[in-house]
Amino acid sequence: MTQPTASADAEPIRTSIVRANGIAMRLLESGPAEAAQAILFLHGGPGTAERHWAAQLRDFAARGYRCLAPDLRGHGGTGNDRDGLDQALMAEDARALLDVLGVARAHLVGFSVGGVIGLYLALAEPERLASLTTIGSHMTVDEHVLASNRTIDPVTVERDPDRAERLSRLHGVVHGPAHWRRLCVWLMETWARQPDWSDADLARVRVPALIGRGELDDRVTQAQVDRMVAAIPGARGFVVPGAGHYFHTTSPGREALDAILRGFLPPA
């Protein structure tokens, strides 16, 4: 069953459950299904498609793009058929979703770990991507990533009851109200070891790439972004002044990303 999740005066977002790569995936979709250009938006952890991409789903659907945004494996309304997460497997999930939806190629826009998953897909199956944009993503685990990981330790989260309650709501509808703790443990484990790419690894990326961050992002350093831009052939970089890790989820960061993507993506 597909349901609209937007108000009547906004571009509607349709919600459905799609079976792909052995799991049930909650998918948000907007825009015309027959559009020439499709955008696959991948959220960060421990977020959901709606929390991180609702504004862009409406903005870019209104311009005529077909917009797709799944909840990642183990997040929100998407299942997980194993105890743990792996970013390369999550890239396989994304490819399988495109297969099920009949999308031969898509522009992938990934936030945080969503951008990392996009890079895994670009390396494994570049023919499936028309372009790749990463926002606040990294190529290797450093002390800044590890410090950020510690902020989602369930013991730390529970010191902020509002945050714990929010995570319970985001991830409890399908998995139960306590699932967020297990999810955070999974994320801490995979974020401590993935990704681990060298410059030579990223030199194999063969899709148009736009790599950026907010200027005040304390998870991903400018040095990581600069290194990624230098390693990926033809990649372009961007920095949003005065913005942090989640800048695209609220104004004026939403408008800043909108302008950046409009300058990079082909018209719908």
C-alpha positions as CSV (number, residue, x, y, z in Angstrom):
1,M,0.0,0.0,0.0
2,T,1.4,3.4,-1.0
3,Q,0.4,6.5,1.0
4,P,1.1,10.2,0.5
5,T,3.0,11.8,3.5
6,A,3.0,15.4,2.4
7,S,0.3,18.1,2.8
8,A,-2.0,18.8,-0.1
9,D,-0.2,21.9,-1.2
10,A,3.2,20.3,-1.3
11,E,4.8,17.8,-3.7
12,P,3.5,14.4,-2.3
13,I,5.9,11.8,-1.0
14,R,4.7,8.3,-1.5
15,T,5.6,5.5,1.0
16,S,5.9,1.9,0.1
17,I,7.6,-1.4,1.2
18,V,9.8,-2.9,-1.5
19,R,11.5,-6.3,-1.2
20,A,15.1,-6.1,-2.4
21,N,18.3,-8.1,-1.6
22,G,16.4,-10.3,0.8
23,I,15.0,-7.6,3.0
24,A,11.9,-5.4,3.2
25,M,12.9,-1.8,2.5
26,R,10.8,1.2,3.4
27,L,10.9,3.5,0.4
28,L,9.9,7.2,0.0
29,E,9.3,8.2,-3.6
30,S,8.3,11.5,-5.2
31,G,8.1,12.9,-8.7
32,P,7.1,11.3,-12.0
33,A,7.9,7.6,-12.4
34,E,8.6,8.2,-16.1
35,A,11.2,11.0,-15.5
36,A,14.4,10.8,-17.5
37,Q,16.5,11.6,-14.5
38,A,16.3,9.7,-11.2
39,I,17.9,10.7,-7.9
40,L,18.6,8.1,-5.2
41,F,19.0,9.9,-1.8
42,L,20.8,7.8,0.9
43,H,20.5,9.1,4.5
44,G,23.1,8.9,7.3
45,G,23.0,6.9,10.5
46,P,21.1,6.6,12.8
47,G,18.6,8.7,10.7
48,T,15.9,7.8,8.2
49,A,15.1,8.8,4.7
50,E,12.3,11.1,5.9
51,R,14.3,12.7,8.6
52,H,17.3,13.5,6.4
53,W,15.8,14.0,2.9
54,A,12.1,15.0,3.1
55,A,12.8,18.6,1.9
56,Q,14.9,17.5,-1.1
57,L,12.3,14.9,-2.1
58,R,9.8,17.6,-2.5
59,D,12.1,20.2,-4.0
60,F,13.5,18.0,-6.7
61,A,10.3,16.2,-7.5
62,A,8.8,19.7,-8.2
63,R,11.5,20.1,-10.8
64,G,10.6,16.9,-12.5
65,Y,13.1,14.4,-11.1
66,R,12.1,10.9,-10.0
67,C,13.3,10.9,-6.4
68,L,13.9,7.7,-4.3
69,A,14.9,7.5,-0.7
70,P,15.0,4.2,1.2
71,D,15.5,3.7,4.9
72,L,18.9,1.9,5.0
73,R,19.2,-1.7,6.3
74,G,18.3,-1.9,9.9
75,H,17.0,1.7,10.1
76,G,13.5,3.0,10.3
77,G,11.1,0.8,8.4
78,T,13.8,-1.4,6.7
79,G,14.7,-4.9,7.9
80,N,18.0,-6.6,8.5
81,D,18.5,-10.3,8.0
82,R,21.7,-10.5,10.1
83,D,23.1,-9.2,13.4
84,G,25.2,-6.3,12.3
85,L,25.8,-3.9,9.4
86,D,28.3,-3.8,6.5
87,Q,28.6,-0.8,4.2
88,A,29.4,-2.8,1.1
89,L,26.3,-4.9,1.7
90,M,24.3,-1.7,2.0
91,A,25.6,-0.7,-1.4
92,E,24.3,-4.0,-2.7
93,D,20.9,-3.2,-1.2
94,A,20.9,0.1,-3.1
95,R,21.7,-1.6,-6.4
96,A,19.1,-4.3,-5.7
97,L,16.5,-1.6,-5.0
98,L,17.3,0.1,-8.4
99,D,16.8,-3.3,-10.1
100,V,13.4,-3.9,-8.5
101,L,12.3,-0.4,-9.5
102,G,13.5,-0.8,-13.0
103,V,16.0,2.2,-12.7
104,A,19.0,1.5,-15.0
105,R,21.0,4.5,-13.8
106,A,20.5,7.1,-11.0
107,H,22.2,10.1,-9.6
108,L,23.2,9.2,-6.1
109,V,23.2,11.8,-3.3
110,G,24.4,10.5,0.0
111,F,24.7,12.1,3.4
112,S,27.4,10.9,5.8
113,V,27.4,7.1,5.7
114,G,25.0,7.4,2.8
115,G,27.7,9.0,0.7
116,V,30.2,6.2,1.8
117,I,27.7,3.6,0.6
118,G,27.5,5.6,-2.7
119,L,31.2,5.3,-3.1
120,Y,31.1,1.5,-2.5
121,L,28.5,1.3,-5.3
122,A,30.5,3.6,-7.6
123,L,33.5,1.3,-7.2
124,A,31.5,-2.0,-7.5
125,E,29.0,-1.1,-10.3
126,P,29.8,2.3,-11.8
127,E,27.4,1.8,-14.7
128,R,24.5,2.1,-12.3
129,L,25.4,5.7,-11.3
130,A,24.9,8.8,-13.5
131,S,26.8,10.8,-10.8
132,L,27.7,10.7,-7.2
133,T,27.4,13.5,-4.6
134,T,28.7,12.9,-1.0
135,I,27.9,15.3,1.8
136,G,29.9,15.0,5.1
137,S,31.3,11.6,4.0
138,H,34.8,10.2,4.5
139,M,37.3,7.8,2.9
140,T,38.9,6.4,6.0
141,V,38.3,6.2,9.8
142,D,40.2,8.8,11.8
143,E,40.1,10.3,15.3
144,H,37.3,12.7,14.3
145,V,35.1,9.8,13.0
146,L,35.8,7.8,16.1
147,A,34.9,10.7,18.3
148,S,31.6,11.1,16.5
149,N,30.9,7.4,16.8
150,R,31.1,7.7,20.6
151,T,28.2,10.1,20.6
152,I,25.9,7.3,19.6
153,D,26.9,4.9,22.3
154,P,23.6,3.9,23.9
155,V,24.9,4.8,27.4
156,T,25.7,8.3,26.1
157,V,22.4,8.7,24.3
158,E,20.4,7.7,27.3
159,R,21.8,10.7,29.2
160,D,19.6,12.8,26.9
161,P,16.1,11.4,27.3
162,D,14.7,13.5,24.4
163,R,17.3,12.1,22.0
164,A,16.7,8.5,23.2
165,E,12.9,9.0,22.8
166,R,13.4,10.4,19.3
167,L,15.6,7.4,18.2
168,S,13.0,5.1,19.7
169,R,10.3,6.7,17.6
170,L,12.4,6.7,14.4
171,H,13.4,3.0,14.6
172,G,10.7,1.4,16.8
173,V,7.7,1.2,14.4
174,V,8.9,-2.0,12.8
175,H,11.7,-3.2,15.1
176,G,10.3,-2.3,18.5
177,P,11.0,0.6,20.8
178,A,14.4,-0.8,22.1
179,H,15.8,-1.4,18.6
180,W,17.6,1.9,18.5
181,R,20.2,0.6,21.0
182,R,21.0,-2.4,18.9
183,L,21.2,-0.2,15.8
184,C,23.6,2.2,17.5
185,V,25.9,-0.7,18.5
186,W,25.8,-2.0,14.9
187,L,26.7,1.5,13.6
188,M,29.6,2.0,16.1
189,E,31.1,-1.4,15.0
190,T,30.9,-0.7,11.3
191,W,31.9,2.9,11.5
192,A,35.1,1.9,13.4
193,R,36.3,-0.2,10.5
194,Q,34.7,1.1,7.3
195,P,35.5,2.6,5.0
196,D,39.3,2.2,4.6
197,W,40.2,3.4,1.1
198,S,43.5,4.5,-0.2
199,D,44.0,7.2,-2.8
200,A,44.6,4.4,-5.4
201,D,41.2,2.8,-4.5
202,L,39.3,6.0,-5.1
203,A,41.3,6.6,-8.3
204,R,39.1,3.8,-9.7
205,V,35.9,5.8,-9.4
206,R,34.7,6.5,-12.9
207,V,31.5,8.5,-12.3
208,P,31.1,12.3,-12.1
209,A,31.6,13.1,-8.5
210,L,30.9,16.1,-6.2
211,I,32.4,15.8,-2.7
212,G,31.7,18.3,0.1
213,R,30.9,19.2,3.6
214,G,29.8,21.9,5.9
215,E,32.6,24.2,7.0
216,L,32.0,23.4,10.7
217,D,31.5,19.7,10.3
218,D,33.2,18.1,13.3
219,R,32.9,14.5,12.0
220,V,34.5,14.9,8.5
221,T,37.6,17.1,8.2
222,Q,38.4,19.3,5.2
223,A,41.6,17.3,4.8
224,Q,39.5,14.1,4.1
225,V,37.3,15.9,1.6
226,D,40.4,17.5,-0.2
227,R,42.0,14.1,-0.3
228,M,38.9,12.5,-1.8
229,V,38.6,15.2,-4.4
230,A,42.2,14.8,-5.4
231,A,42.0,11.0,-5.6
232,I,38.8,10.7,-7.7
233,P,39.3,11.6,-11.3
234,G,37.5,14.8,-12.3
235,A,35.9,15.2,-8.9
236,R,34.7,18.6,-7.7
237,G,34.6,19.8,-4.1
238,F,32.4,22.2,-2.2
239,V,32.2,23.7,1.3
240,V,29.1,25.4,2.8
241,P,30.3,28.3,4.9
242,G,29.3,28.4,8.6
243,A,27.5,25.0,8.3
244,G,27.8,21.8,10.4
245,H,27.3,18.1,9.6
246,Y,23.5,18.2,9.2
247,F,23.4,21.5,7.4
248,H,21.1,20.3,4.6
249,T,18.2,19.4,6.9
250,T,17.2,23.0,7.8
251,S,17.4,26.5,6.3
252,P,19.6,28.1,5.1
253,G,21.6,24.9,4.5
254,R,18.8,23.4,2.6
255,E,18.9,26.2,0.1
256,A,22.7,26.1,-0.1
257,L,22.6,22.4,-1.0
258,D,19.8,23.0,-3.4
259,A,21.9,25.5,-5.4
260,I,24.9,23.3,-5.4
261,L,22.9,20.3,-6.7
262,R,21.2,22.4,-9.3
263,G,24.6,23.4,-10.6
264,F,25.8,19.8,-10.8
265,L,22.8,17.7,-11.9
266,P,21.5,17.8,-15.4
267,P,18.0,19.2,-15.9
268,A,15.1,16.7,-15.4
